[in-house]
Amino acid sequence: MTTRNFETNMLDVNFINIIDYLGTFAFAISGIRLASAKRFDWFGAYIVGLVTAIGGGTTRDLLLSITPFWMQQPSYLIVTGFALLFVIIFGRYVIRLKNTFFIFDTIGLGLFVVVGIERTLDAGFPFWVAIVMGTITGSVGGIMRDIFINVEPLVFRKDIYALACVFGGLMFFSCSLAGVPEPVTQVIAASSVILIRILAVKYHISLPALKGADDRKNLRKK
């Protein structure tokens, strides 16, 4: 391996690690923010934040038959601790902002899709598997968070959530085919997920809900 290629690979690894930690921090804050709304204590809020941050990646790694990432180094647990500390110190501002949860959840979603894709490709799986695993990495932690705080999981509502992950994966694939540099590809993919989420919420774009028996009865009465 040439010195130039080695330095490029090191740059890519460092960049994806930064994305990983930023996503962990953002997702942990989104979980802790919702836990605070439910009046959880500090430990309970930390657990919710941790599950939000590592749930998707853990599911991905188990499906790929590799050791879950957070078992190999404690940094993810530490980052979640910093997220809790951040909410405790700036809680007055974080909790009052109505869009705090949406902002951090959306940022975490976009970043984790990229992390999931990269980890899957590094494990030697094809791109279609990487897109699925990117979606799992981005969305499963949020599902676990919502279950922990006893609310309907966001991904199962009409919001464009998991589909935003799929779109980000397709953008990643398209950029790779076009020969776009890897760090730029990662930024474009993450940004596309974030943009889709923002546009979907702002303009109330959603998938149609399946109609149940009660809905059909109501239609017949009308």
N, C-alpha and C positions, 0 to 999 in steps of 0.2 A: 504494500500500500504506500503510495507517495505521501510526502509531508502535506501537500495541499489537500489530498483526499482525506487524510487523517484529521486535519484541522476543520474541514467542512463537516465531517461526521460528528466531531466534538461540538461544533456550533449547533448542529441539528439536535443533538442529544440535550445540550444545555437549554436550547430554546423550548423543546417539548417538555422538559422538566419545569421550566418557568410557567408554561401554560398549565401544566398539571397542578402546581401549587396554587396558582391563581384561581383555577377552577375549584380546587378544594376549599380555599378560603371563601370564595363567593357562595358556593353551595352550602357550606357550613353556616354562614351567616343567614342564608335563607331559611334553613331549618331552625336555627336558634331564634330567629325573628318570629316564626310561627309559634315556637314553644313558649316564648315570652307572652304572646297573646293568650295562650292557654294557661298562663300563670304557673309554668313549670319552675322547679327550683334550679339552681345552677347546674347540678349534676344531671338532672333530667334534660335540661336544655343542651348540655354538652353531648349527651347520648344521641339526641335527635339530630344535632348538627353533624355528629360523626357518621351516623347512619346515612344521612343525606349525602355526605361527601364521599363515602367509600362504598355505599351499597351497589351502585351501578358497576363500578370497576371490579368489585369482588365477584359479582355475578358473571361478568365478562371473563375474568380469569378462571373461574371454576369451569365455565363452559369450554374454555380453551385448554383445560387440563394443565394449568400452570399455577404456581404458588401465588395467592393473592398478594398484590403489590404492597399493601400496608404491613404484611407480616415480614417483609424483608428489610424494612427500616421504619423507625418510629416517627419520622418527620411528619407524616400525615396526621397523626394523633396530636403532635405539637402544633401544627398549623391550625387544627380545629380548636385547640386551646387558645391560640391567639385570636381566633374569630370570636370565641366566647368573651375574651377579655375586651375585644373591640366593642362588642355589643354592651357589655357592662359599663364601660367608660363613656361611650357615646350613645348609650341607650335612649337617652332623652330625645336625641335627634333622629336616631335610627327608627325608633318605634313610632314617632309622630309622623314621619314621612309616609304617606299612603302608598307610594310606589316602591318602597324599599324592598319588599319581598320580590316584586316583579323584576326589579333591576338586577338584583343579585342572582335570582333564579335563572334569568335569561342569560346573563354573562356566564354563569356556571355551566348552563346547558351547552352553549356554543363551544366553550373551551373543552369540555369533557367529550364532546363528539370527536374532536380532533385527536384527543389523547387516546380514545378507544380505537380509532382507526389506525393510529400509529402503532399501538401496542399489538394489535392483531396482525398487521402487516409484518412487524418484526418477528412475530411467532411463526411466520411462513404460510399464513392462510391467504386465500385469494381475496380480491377486492370486494366481491359481493358479501363475503362473510364479514369483512372489515366494516362495511356500511351497516350491517345488522348489529355488529358489536359496538359500533359507535353510537347507534341509537340506544342500545341497552345501557351503555356507559352513561349516556346523558339523561336517560329517563327513569331508570329503575330506582335510583337513590331518592328521587322525588316521590315515587310511588310508596316506598318504605316510610318516608317522612310523613306523608299524608295518613298512612295507616296508623303510625305511632300516635299521631295527634287526633285520630278519629274523625277525619274528614274524607269526603269523596276524592280519590286521587285525581289530580289535575289532568293527567294524561287520558283519563277516561271521560272527561267532559268534552264539550264541543270545541274547546280551544285547539288551535293548531299548535301541537306540542311535539309529539313524536315525528310527525310528518316534517317538521322543521329540521329535525335531526337527519332524516333521510335526504332531504334537499341539500343539507350541508355535506353529507357524504357524497352525493352525486357531484357537487361542486368540487370537492376534493379530487374525485376520480377524473373529472374533466380537466382540471388544472394539471394533474399528473400526466395525462395523455398529451397535453399541449406543451409539456416540458417546462412548466413554470417552476422556478426554484422552490424547494421544499418549505422554507420558512414563509415565503409569500403565499404558497398554497394553503398552509395551515391558517394564516391570518384571514385569507379569503373565505375558507370554509367556515371558520368560527364566526366571522362577521355575517355571513349569509344566514346562518342559523339565528343569530341575534336579530338581524333585520327582518326576517320572516316573522319571528315572534312579535316584534314591535308593530309591524304593519297589520298582522292578524288581530292584535288586541285593539289597535287604534281604530281600524275600520270594521271591526266586528266580523271578521272573516272566520268562518267555521264550517266544519263538515255537517251535513244534515244528520239529525238524530233519527235512529230507528224508531218507528212508531209501534207502540204496544197495542194490546187488545182494547184498552180503555180509550186510546186515541182514536181507534177505528170506530168505536161505538159513538164517540162524540161527533165524529164526522158524519155518521149516518143520521144522527139526530138533527144535524144542521141541514 
